[in-house]
Amino acid sequence: MNPRECPGLKKRCKHRGIQPSLRVRRSFTRRRIKDTVYLQNNLKNQYMTGKFRFTFGPWNIHEGADPFGPAVRRSVKFSEKLTLYKKLGFDGVQFHDDDAVPDMNDQTPQQIINKAKDLKKELDDHGLTAEFVAPRLWEDERTIDGGYTSNDDECRKYATERSKRAIDIANSIGTDLLVLWLAREGTYIREAKDSKVAIDRLVNAINLMLEYDPKVRVCIEPKPNEPMDHAYIPTTGHAIALSLLCTDPQRVGVNIESAHAILAGLDPSDEMGFALSFGKLWTVHLNDQNGLKFDQDKSFGSVDLRRAFNQVRILDKHGYGNNGEWVGLDVKAMRTQKQDVSTKHLSNSRTIFLKLLEVSRNIDEKKMDSLIGTRNYEELDLLIMNHLLGMSDSKS
């Protein structure tokens, strides 16, 4: 069935994080053109209707250690990190489960819930909102061979139970979104696991989460490799296909990270457009990547500004954020940054996003349509480049 024709999707189009059908989106866009917010902004382009709020995770403020050298900056306490969010222009916080409740493996389910509720009060005091919780399965010795796809029954049980605790934390801090980065769900050698069985196990694990909490939404974050040599869910298409095998596909979506798409040899904006067409783009991890290397998590737009521009444009063009979605960053400071400027990667990434948003919204859409209609893509290319360079249309 075409997802645009799905009656269930149309009924749930106002659900937080669910993109409406094409027909509903068009109607919604027409209504948004009249919205006073956009009129007050005096935008040239009234067809861009995104609404953007920003998040990052506490791990994005770090000490600068890498596989080849130790930490070069002091640790910043979690409570101190929370004080920085608003100062940097961020309203939401991403969490791993043990960011929210450290040492959770040593605590009972009720103790975990109680500590998560304490965290919710702390977030409220800072005027912050939890965007999502992600179970950190890749560091435990029981997930050496994967969590959900492990060949060991007990290890798979641990992964599922840990995910349920992450759902408890999410409920306690006020979010219904669970992000699954399937870090070790793959192989180093093909013969180690049966790929068909592995997919069945992933579906079963997600189904158990959906059954555990009828309101939770599970968001898959695909990545082609690292730490595993080959991941079972390497791309957005794989993640969406997996969601359709689950008992409630409408509660399984995608988190697209720019660098992960680039590592797969794909364009992040195309991946986002693909997910938007299925109504399954529920969050993003924006960053940048210098070629097919390790996952670099560079500041957004710092490598390829035009690639960043197209990510901003596709989100804005299709009303991202109007159903409660956040713009998440997953960026790391350069190891060379000194302590007093060790959060510039966060503020810079947000600034670049907003500047590119302004560029996109001030492009002459009629001129673009004319160039597209006449198939004059060389002139269209120059038009875009002139805008990115800050040159007026008359110079193109």
C-alpha positions in Angstrom: 0.0 0.0 0.0 1.2 3.5 -0.8 1.8 5.1 2.6 0.2 8.3 1.2 -3.0 6.3 0.8 -2.9 4.7 4.2 -6.0 5.7 6.2 -4.2 5.1 9.5 -1.5 7.6 8.5 -4.0 10.2 7.7 -5.8 9.8 11.0 -2.5 10.1 12.9 -1.0 13.0 10.9 -1.3 15.3 13.9 0.4 12.9 16.2 3.7 14.3 17.4 6.5 13.2 15.1 4.2 11.7 12.4 4.4 13.6 9.0 1.0 14.0 7.3 0.0 12.6 4.0 0.9 14.5 0.8 -2.6 16.0 0.5 -2.8 16.9 4.1 0.7 18.5 4.0 -0.3 20.7 1.0 -3.4 21.8 2.9 -1.3 22.4 6.0 1.3 24.4 4.0 -1.4 26.7 2.6 -2.7 27.4 6.1 0.8 28.1 7.3 1.4 30.7 4.6 -1.2 32.8 6.5 0.5 32.3 9.8 1.4 35.5 11.4 4.8 34.1 12.6 6.0 34.0 9.1 4.4 37.3 8.1 6.2 38.9 10.9 9.5 37.5 9.7 8.9 39.3 6.3 10.2 36.2 4.4 10.3 36.4 0.6 9.5 32.7 0.4 6.2 31.9 1.9 6.3 28.2 0.9 8.9 27.3 3.5 7.1 26.3 6.6 9.6 24.5 8.9 9.7 25.2 12.6 13.0 24.7 14.2 14.1 24.0 17.8 17.5 22.5 18.6 18.9 19.8 20.8 22.2 18.1 21.5 23.3 15.3 23.9 25.5 15.8 27.0 28.2 13.6 25.2 28.7 16.5 22.7 30.5 18.4 25.4 33.5 16.2 26.0 37.2 16.0 27.0 38.7 15.5 23.6 40.1 12.0 24.0 40.4 9.9 20.8 41.7 6.4 20.0 45.3 7.8 19.8 45.5 10.2 22.7 44.1 11.0 26.2 41.7 13.7 27.3 42.9 17.3 26.7 40.1 19.2 28.5 38.6 18.8 32.0 35.3 17.0 32.5 32.2 19.1 32.8 29.7 17.9 35.3 26.3 17.0 33.9 24.6 19.7 36.1 27.0 22.3 34.6 26.3 21.1 31.1 22.6 21.7 31.6 23.3 25.4 32.4 24.9 25.8 29.0 21.9 24.7 26.8 19.9 27.9 26.9 23.0 30.1 26.7 24.0 28.3 23.4 20.4 28.6 22.0 19.2 25.0 22.7 15.9 24.1 24.2 16.0 20.3 24.3 18.3 17.5 25.5 19.1 14.1 23.9 19.8 11.3 26.3 21.4 7.9 26.4 19.7 5.9 29.1 22.8 6.0 31.4 23.2 9.8 30.8 19.9 10.1 32.5 20.5 7.4 35.1 24.1 6.5 35.6 25.0 2.9 36.8 21.5 1.8 35.9 22.5 -1.8 35.5 23.0 -1.9 39.3 19.5 -0.5 40.1 16.0 -1.9 40.3 13.4 -0.7 37.7 11.7 1.4 40.4 15.0 3.0 41.4 15.6 3.9 37.8 12.2 5.5 37.5 12.7 7.5 40.7 16.0 8.8 39.6 14.6 9.7 36.1 11.8 11.6 37.8 14.4 13.6 39.7 16.1 14.4 36.4 12.8 15.6 35.0 12.6 18.2 37.8 16.1 19.3 37.0 15.2 19.7 33.4 12.1 21.7 34.3 14.2 24.0 36.5 16.4 24.8 33.5 13.4 25.2 31.1 14.6 22.2 29.0 12.7 19.4 27.3 13.9 15.8 26.8 13.9 14.9 23.1 14.6 11.2 23.2 16.3 8.4 25.2 18.6 5.9 23.5 19.6 2.6 25.2 23.4 2.5 25.3 23.9 -1.2 24.5 27.2 -1.1 22.7 29.5 -0.8 25.8 28.3 -3.7 27.9 30.3 -6.9 27.8 27.0 -8.8 27.1 26.7 -7.0 23.8 30.1 -7.7 22.4 28.4 -9.8 19.6 25.5 -7.4 19.4 22.5 -7.0 21.6 19.3 -7.8 19.8 21.0 -10.0 17.2 23.4 -11.7 19.5 23.7 -15.5 19.1 23.4 -15.8 22.9 19.9 -16.0 24.3 20.8 -14.4 27.6 22.5 -11.5 25.9 19.5 -10.8 23.7 17.3 -10.9 26.9 19.6 -8.3 28.5 19.3 -6.0 25.5 15.6 -6.2 25.5 15.3 -5.6 29.2 17.7 -2.7 29.1 15.5 -1.2 26.3 12.5 -1.5 28.5 14.3 0.4 31.2 15.1 3.1 28.7 11.4 3.3 27.9 10.7 3.8 31.6 13.2 6.6 31.7 11.7 8.2 28.6 8.2 8.1 30.2 9.6 9.6 33.5 11.4 12.6 31.8 8.5 13.4 29.4 9.3 11.9 26.0 7.7 9.1 24.0 10.7 8.8 21.6 13.2 5.9 21.9 16.2 6.1 19.5 17.9 2.8 18.5 21.5 3.2 17.2 22.1 -0.4 16.3 25.8 -0.1 16.9 26.8 -3.7 17.2 24.0 -5.3 15.3 26.1 -6.6 12.5 29.1 -8.8 11.9 32.8 -8.8 11.4 32.6 -11.9 9.2 29.5 -13.0 7.3 29.5 -16.6 8.6 29.1 -15.5 12.2 25.4 -14.8 11.9 22.5 -15.7 9.7 21.3 -12.3 8.3 17.7 -13.5 7.9 17.6 -14.6 11.5 19.2 -11.4 12.6 16.5 -9.3 11.0 13.8 -11.5 12.6 15.5 -10.9 15.9 15.5 -7.1 15.4 11.8 -7.1 14.5 11.0 -9.2 17.5 13.0 -6.9 19.8 11.2 -3.8 18.5 7.8 -5.6 18.8 8.5 -6.3 22.4 9.2 -2.6 23.0 6.0 -1.6 21.2 4.1 -4.1 23.3 5.7 -2.9 26.5 4.5 0.6 26.0 1.6 1.3 23.7 2.6 5.0 23.4 6.3 4.7 22.7 7.7 5.5 19.3 10.9 3.7 18.2 13.2 5.5 16.0 16.0 3.6 14.2 19.3 5.4 13.5 21.0 3.6 10.5 24.7 3.5 10.0 26.6 1.3 7.4 29.6 0.4 9.6 31.6 1.2 12.7 31.9 -0.3 15.2 30.9 -3.4 13.2 32.4 -4.1 9.8 29.0 -4.6 8.3 25.8 -3.3 9.9 22.4 -5.0 9.2 20.5 -1.7 9.0 23.0 0.5 7.0 20.6 3.0 5.4 17.3 4.8 5.7 15.7 2.4 3.3 16.7 -0.5 5.4 15.3 1.1 8.5 12.0 1.9 6.9 11.7 -1.6 5.5 12.4 -3.0 9.0 9.6 -0.8 10.4 7.1 -2.2 8.0 7.8 -5.7 9.4 6.8 -4.6 12.9 3.5 -5.1 14.6 2.7 -1.3 14.5 4.7 0.3 11.7 3.2 3.7 12.4 5.2 3.8 15.7 8.6 2.9 14.1 10.5 5.7 12.3 13.9 7.0 11.5 16.6 9.2 12.9 18.9 10.3 10.0 22.5 11.4 10.8 24.2 13.4 8.1 27.6 11.6 8.6 26.0 8.1 8.6 24.4 8.8 5.2 27.7 10.1 3.8 29.5 7.1 5.1 27.0 5.0 3.1 27.8 7.0 0.0 24.5 8.7 0.0 23.3 12.3 0.2 21.7 13.2 3.6 19.0 15.5 2.0 17.9 12.7 -0.3 17.7 10.3 2.7 15.6 12.9 4.5 13.3 13.3 1.6 12.9 9.6 1.3 11.9 9.3 5.0 9.6 12.3 4.8 7.7 10.6 1.9 6.9 7.8 4.3 6.1 10.1 7.2 8.9 8.6 9.2 11.5 11.3 9.7 11.0 11.9 13.5 14.4 13.4 14.3 17.8 14.2 12.8 21.4 14.2 13.8 23.0 17.0 11.8 26.8 17.1 11.5 29.3 16.8 8.7 31.8 14.4 7.3 35.1 14.7 5.4 34.9 11.6 3.0 34.4 7.9 3.7 36.5 7.7 6.9 35.6 7.1 10.5 32.5 8.8 11.8 33.8 12.3 12.4 30.8 14.2 13.7 32.2 17.5 12.4 30.3 20.8 12.9 27.3 21.1 10.6 28.2 22.6 7.2 31.9 22.8 8.0 32.9 20.4 5.2 30.3 20.9 2.4 28.2 24.0 2.8 26.0 23.2 -0.2 25.3 19.7 1.2 24.2 21.3 4.4 22.1 23.8 2.6 20.1 21.1 0.9 19.5 19.4 4.2 18.1 22.6 5.7 16.0 23.2 2.5 14.4 19.8 2.4 13.4 20.0 6.1 12.0 23.6 5.7 10.2 22.9 2.4 8.2 20.0 3.9 7.3 21.5 7.2 9.7 19.7 9.5 9.1 20.6 13.1 5.4 21.4 12.8 4.6 18.1 14.4 7.0 18.5 17.3 10.2 17.2 15.6 13.5 18.7 16.8 16.7 19.5 15.0 19.2 17.4 16.8 23.0 17.9 16.5 25.6 15.2 17.0 28.9 17.1 16.7 32.2 16.9 18.5 34.7 19.7 19.2 38.1 19.5 17.6 40.6 18.1 20.0 42.6 21.3 19.6 39.9 23.5 21.2 40.8 25.0 24.6 38.4 24.7 27.6 36.9 28.1 27.3 35.9 27.7 23.7 35.0 24.0 23.8 31.3 24.5 22.9 31.8 26.5 19.8 31.0 23.5 17.6 27.5 23.5 19.0 26.8 27.2 18.7 28.5 27.3 15.3 26.4 24.4 13.9 23.2 26.1 15.0 24.3 29.4 13.5 25.2 27.8 10.2 21.8 26.1 10.1 19.9 29.4 10.7 22.0 31.3 8.2 21.4 28.6 5.5 17.7 28.7 6.4 17.7 32.4 5.7 19.5 31.8 2.4 17.0 29.2 1.3 14.0 31.3 2.3 15.3 34.3 0.3 15.8 32.5 -3.0 13.5 33.5 -5.7 11.4 30.4 -6.1 9.7 31.6 -9.3 13.1 32.0 -10.9 14.1 28.6 -9.7 10.9 27.1 -11.1 11.6 28.8 -14.4 15.1 27.4 -14.6 13.9 24.0 -13.7 11.1 24.2 -16.2 13.5 25.2 -19.0 16.0 22.6 -17.9 18.7 25.2 -17.5 20.5 23.5 -14.7 23.8 25.3 -15.2 22.1 28.6 -14.5 20.3 27.1 -11.6 23.6 25.9 -10.3 25.0 29.4 -10.5 21.9 30.8 -8.8 22.4 28.6 -5.8 26.1 29.2 -5.6 25.6 33.0 -5.8 23.2 32.8 -2.9 25.6 30.7 -0.9 28.4 33.2 -1.6 26.2 36.1 -0.5 26.0 37.5 -4.0 22.8 39.1 -5.4 20.7 37.5 -8.1 21.7 40.3 -10.5 25.2 39.0 -10.5 24.1 35.6 -11.6 
